[in-house]
Amino acid sequence: MRKDYVDRDEFIRENKNTLTLMDDRFMALCLNENIPCVQAIINHIIDKDLTVTETHTHKEFKGQHRSITIDIYAQDSEGKIYDIEIQNLSTGASPKRARFHAAMMDSHHLDENHKFDDLPETYIIFITLEDVLKHNRVMYEIDRFIRGINEPFDDGLHIIYVNCEAKDDGSEAWKVIHDLTCPEPKEMLISELSKRMKFFKSTKKGMKEMNDWFAPYEKIVEERAEKRGEKRGEERGKLLGEQHAKENFAVRLLKLGKMTIEEIAEATELAIAEVTRIAQTIKA
């Protein structure tokens, strides 16, 4: 059951020791424009020594009919593009979503006067809490091949699924899985991620930044409180309406004078004392 927190201070205080980089808000805080951390993640997954030159979290790409906001966007020194999605639900990491993300990346990285061959090499990386593709692998690397001759169809698109349910196979990619799901900085395996998380969880400056970053969450808390208040008001109004209807019914029965106080109480589902009070009001 999801708890409704009073404010962001309470949320941070109670969740600080369990927050991991799989939490969308905390991930965005830790990795936003943080080149060393994002570079470390990409290099461990792709197993190459790449140099990231630009990175952003929650970067929006607008389309004609539908837009997307990607969790981590990065570009390296060779112009390659990386779209990293942190997915806690399998429904958010379907193959066709990967296809759509790839299409959006292409549409935003080719100017009108450029040739199609100028499209950058692109990596769509889904890091999923569950094994979406169901083959018990740490990582799934998907590229296009020409059927029948098993040669690569070199379109420059690479789709990768990283499975956080997988057991340790000694790979570099599994270190990413471990660290993204680990709440304790000193137990993390990738130094860049460990250092970054330690800053936010163990220093006053980091805690203040985290508090400020989670400020929008306070608005969510307030909206929930308002909705709870509205719901309570609606429920109270409904109960008052039902009570009023029962009292009116009791008045009509009392005026008929054909039933006892006890019979009216049973018929209206009111307490005997309440019916007695209404009867005294009528006589007065």
C-alpha positions as CSV (number, residue, x, y, z in Angstrom):
1,M,0.0,0.0,0.0
2,R,1.4,3.4,-1.0
3,K,1.7,5.8,2.0
4,D,0.5,9.4,1.7
5,Y,3.3,11.5,3.3
6,V,2.6,14.7,5.1
7,D,5.4,16.6,3.3
8,R,8.6,16.0,1.4
9,D,10.7,16.1,4.6
10,E,8.8,13.2,6.0
11,F,9.1,11.4,2.6
12,I,12.9,11.9,2.4
13,R,13.4,11.0,6.1
14,E,11.5,7.8,5.9
15,N,12.8,6.7,2.5
16,K,16.4,7.9,2.5
17,N,17.8,4.6,3.4
18,T,15.8,2.6,0.9
19,L,15.9,5.0,-2.1
20,T,17.7,3.5,-5.1
21,L,18.4,4.8,-8.6
22,M,15.5,2.8,-9.8
23,D,13.3,5.5,-8.2
24,D,12.5,7.9,-11.0
25,R,12.7,11.1,-8.9
26,F,15.9,10.0,-7.1
27,M,17.5,8.8,-10.4
28,A,16.8,12.2,-12.0
29,L,18.3,14.0,-9.1
30,C,21.5,11.9,-9.1
31,L,22.1,11.7,-12.8
32,N,20.9,15.0,-14.2
33,E,23.7,16.5,-16.2
34,N,26.1,14.2,-14.4
35,I,28.4,13.0,-17.1
36,P,30.7,10.7,-15.0
37,C,27.8,8.7,-13.7
38,V,26.0,8.3,-17.0
39,Q,29.3,7.6,-18.8
40,A,30.0,4.8,-16.3
41,I,26.6,3.3,-16.8
42,I,26.9,3.3,-20.6
43,N,30.4,1.9,-20.6
44,H,29.5,-0.9,-18.2
45,I,26.5,-1.9,-20.4
46,I,28.1,-1.6,-23.8
47,D,31.6,-2.6,-22.5
48,K,33.4,0.1,-24.4
49,D,35.5,3.1,-23.4
50,L,33.1,5.9,-24.5
51,T,33.4,9.5,-23.7
52,V,30.0,11.1,-22.9
53,T,29.9,14.8,-23.8
54,E,26.3,15.7,-23.0
55,T,23.6,14.2,-20.8
56,H,20.2,15.2,-19.4
57,T,17.4,13.5,-17.4
58,H,13.7,13.8,-18.3
59,K,14.5,15.3,-21.7
60,E,11.3,15.8,-23.8
61,F,11.1,15.1,-27.5
62,K,7.9,16.4,-29.1
63,G,6.2,14.6,-32.0
64,Q,3.4,15.5,-34.3
65,H,0.9,13.2,-32.6
66,R,2.7,12.0,-29.5
67,S,5.7,13.2,-27.4
68,I,8.0,11.3,-25.1
69,T,10.1,12.2,-22.1
70,I,13.1,10.0,-21.8
71,D,14.7,9.2,-18.5
72,I,18.4,9.7,-19.5
73,Y,19.6,11.2,-22.7
74,A,23.3,11.2,-23.6
75,Q,25.6,11.9,-26.5
76,D,29.2,10.8,-26.8
77,S,32.3,12.3,-28.5
78,E,31.6,10.3,-31.7
79,G,28.1,11.7,-32.0
80,K,26.3,8.5,-30.9
81,I,23.0,8.9,-29.1
82,Y,21.8,7.1,-26.0
83,D,18.3,6.8,-24.7
84,I,18.3,5.1,-21.3
85,E,14.9,4.2,-19.8
86,I,14.5,3.0,-16.2
87,Q,11.4,0.8,-16.1
88,N,9.8,-0.6,-12.9
89,L,6.8,-2.0,-14.8
90,S,7.0,-4.5,-17.7
91,T,4.2,-2.7,-19.5
92,G,6.5,0.3,-20.0
93,A,9.2,-1.6,-21.8
94,S,7.4,-3.3,-24.7
95,P,9.4,-3.9,-28.0
96,K,7.1,-1.5,-29.8
97,R,7.9,1.2,-27.3
98,A,11.6,0.7,-28.1
99,R,10.7,1.1,-31.8
100,F,8.8,4.3,-31.1
101,H,11.7,5.7,-29.1
102,A,14.1,4.9,-31.9
103,A,11.8,6.7,-34.4
104,M,11.6,9.8,-32.2
105,M,15.4,9.9,-31.8
106,D,15.8,9.7,-35.6
107,S,13.2,12.4,-36.2
108,H,15.1,14.8,-33.9
109,H,18.6,14.1,-35.0
110,L,18.4,14.6,-38.8
111,D,18.1,18.1,-40.2
112,E,16.1,18.7,-43.4
113,N,19.1,19.3,-45.6
114,H,21.1,16.2,-44.3
115,K,21.3,12.8,-45.9
116,F,19.8,9.7,-44.2
117,D,23.3,8.3,-43.9
118,D,24.0,11.2,-41.5
119,L,21.7,9.7,-38.9
120,P,23.7,9.0,-35.7
121,E,24.3,5.6,-34.3
122,T,21.6,5.2,-31.7
123,Y,21.3,3.0,-28.6
124,I,17.9,2.5,-27.0
125,I,18.6,1.0,-23.5
126,F,15.8,-0.3,-21.3
127,I,16.8,-1.2,-17.8
128,T,13.9,-3.2,-16.4
129,L,13.1,-4.3,-12.9
130,E,11.6,-7.5,-14.3
131,D,12.8,-9.9,-17.0
132,V,10.6,-8.5,-19.8
133,L,11.9,-10.9,-22.5
134,K,11.8,-14.0,-20.2
135,H,15.0,-15.7,-21.1
136,N,16.9,-15.3,-17.8
137,R,19.7,-13.2,-19.3
138,V,21.5,-10.3,-17.7
139,M,21.3,-8.4,-21.0
140,Y,19.6,-8.7,-24.4
141,E,21.3,-7.1,-27.4
142,I,19.0,-6.6,-30.3
143,D,20.3,-5.7,-33.8
144,R,18.7,-6.2,-37.2
145,F,20.0,-9.1,-39.5
146,I,19.2,-10.0,-43.0
147,R,17.1,-13.2,-42.9
148,G,18.6,-16.2,-44.7
149,I,22.2,-15.0,-44.9
150,N,22.6,-13.9,-41.3
151,E,24.4,-10.7,-42.2
152,P,23.8,-7.5,-40.2
153,F,21.5,-4.9,-41.6
154,D,23.6,-2.0,-40.6
155,D,21.1,0.7,-39.9
156,G,22.9,2.0,-36.8
157,L,20.1,1.1,-34.4
158,H,20.9,-0.9,-31.3
159,I,18.3,-1.9,-28.7
160,I,19.4,-3.3,-25.4
161,Y,17.4,-4.7,-22.5
162,V,19.1,-5.0,-19.1
163,N,17.3,-7.4,-16.8
164,C,17.5,-6.5,-13.1
165,E,16.0,-9.8,-12.1
166,A,19.1,-11.6,-13.4
167,K,21.7,-13.3,-11.1
168,D,25.3,-12.3,-11.0
169,D,27.1,-13.6,-14.1
170,G,30.3,-11.7,-13.5
171,S,29.6,-9.3,-16.3
172,E,30.1,-5.5,-16.3
173,A,26.4,-5.1,-17.0
174,W,25.5,-6.9,-13.9
175,K,27.4,-4.3,-11.8
176,V,25.0,-1.7,-13.2
177,I,22.0,-3.9,-12.1
178,H,23.5,-4.2,-8.6
179,D,24.1,-0.5,-8.2
180,L,20.8,0.7,-9.6
181,T,19.0,-1.5,-7.1
182,C,21.3,-0.9,-4.2
183,P,20.3,1.6,-1.5
184,E,23.6,1.6,0.3
185,P,26.5,3.7,-1.2
186,K,29.3,1.8,0.4
187,E,28.0,-1.5,-1.1
188,M,27.9,-0.2,-4.6
189,L,30.4,-1.5,-7.2
190,I,30.8,1.4,-9.6
191,S,32.7,4.2,-7.9
192,E,31.0,7.1,-9.8
193,L,27.6,5.9,-8.7
194,S,28.7,5.2,-5.1
195,K,30.2,8.6,-4.7
196,R,27.1,10.3,-6.1
197,M,24.7,8.5,-3.9
198,K,26.8,9.0,-0.8
199,F,26.7,12.8,-1.5
200,F,23.0,12.9,-1.3
201,K,22.5,10.4,1.5
202,S,25.4,11.3,3.8
203,T,26.1,15.0,3.5
204,K,24.2,18.1,4.7
205,K,24.6,19.8,1.3
206,G,23.4,16.7,-0.5
207,M,20.4,16.3,1.8
208,K,19.5,20.0,1.2
209,E,19.7,19.5,-2.6
210,M,17.5,16.4,-2.3
211,N,15.0,18.3,-0.2
212,D,14.9,21.1,-2.8
213,W,14.7,18.7,-5.7
214,F,11.7,16.9,-4.2
215,A,9.8,20.1,-3.7
216,P,7.4,19.3,-6.5
217,Y,6.5,16.2,-4.6
218,E,5.1,18.4,-1.9
219,K,2.6,19.7,-4.4
220,I,1.6,16.1,-5.1
221,V,1.1,15.6,-1.4
222,E,-1.0,18.7,-1.1
223,E,-3.2,17.6,-4.1
224,R,-3.7,14.2,-2.5
225,A,-4.7,15.9,0.8
226,E,-7.2,18.1,-1.0
227,K,-8.7,15.1,-2.7
228,R,-8.9,13.2,0.6
229,G,-10.6,16.3,2.1
230,E,-13.0,16.5,-0.8
231,K,-13.7,12.8,-0.5
232,R,-14.4,13.1,3.2
233,G,-16.6,16.0,2.5
234,E,-18.6,14.1,-0.1
235,E,-18.9,11.1,2.3
236,R,-20.0,13.4,5.1
237,G,-22.5,15.1,2.9
238,K,-23.9,11.7,1.8
239,L,-24.2,10.5,5.4
240,L,-26.0,13.8,6.4
241,G,-28.3,13.4,3.5
242,E,-29.2,9.8,4.5
243,Q,-29.7,11.0,8.1
244,H,-32.0,13.8,7.0
245,A,-34.0,11.4,4.9
246,K,-34.4,9.0,7.8
247,E,-35.5,11.8,10.1
248,N,-38.1,13.0,7.6
249,F,-39.4,9.5,7.3
250,A,-39.7,9.2,11.1
251,V,-41.6,12.5,11.2
252,R,-44.2,11.2,8.7
253,L,-44.6,8.0,10.6
254,L,-45.0,9.8,13.9
255,K,-47.7,12.1,12.5
256,L,-49.7,9.1,11.2
257,G,-49.8,7.9,14.8
258,K,-50.1,4.2,13.9
259,M,-46.7,2.9,15.1
260,T,-44.8,2.8,18.4
261,I,-41.5,4.6,18.9
262,E,-39.7,1.2,18.8
263,E,-41.4,0.2,15.5
264,I,-40.5,3.6,13.9
265,A,-36.9,3.2,15.1
266,E,-36.7,-0.2,13.4
267,A,-38.3,1.0,10.2
268,T,-36.1,4.1,9.9
269,E,-32.9,2.5,11.3
270,L,-32.6,5.4,13.8
271,A,-31.9,5.0,17.5
272,I,-34.9,4.9,19.8
273,A,-33.5,7.9,21.6
274,E,-33.4,9.8,18.3
275,V,-37.0,8.9,17.4
276,T,-38.1,10.0,20.9
277,R,-36.3,13.3,20.4
278,I,-38.1,13.9,17.1
279,A,-41.4,13.0,18.7
280,Q,-40.9,15.6,21.4
281,T,-40.0,18.2,18.8
282,I,-43.3,17.5,17.0
283,K,-45.4,17.8,20.2
284,A,-43.7,21.1,21.1
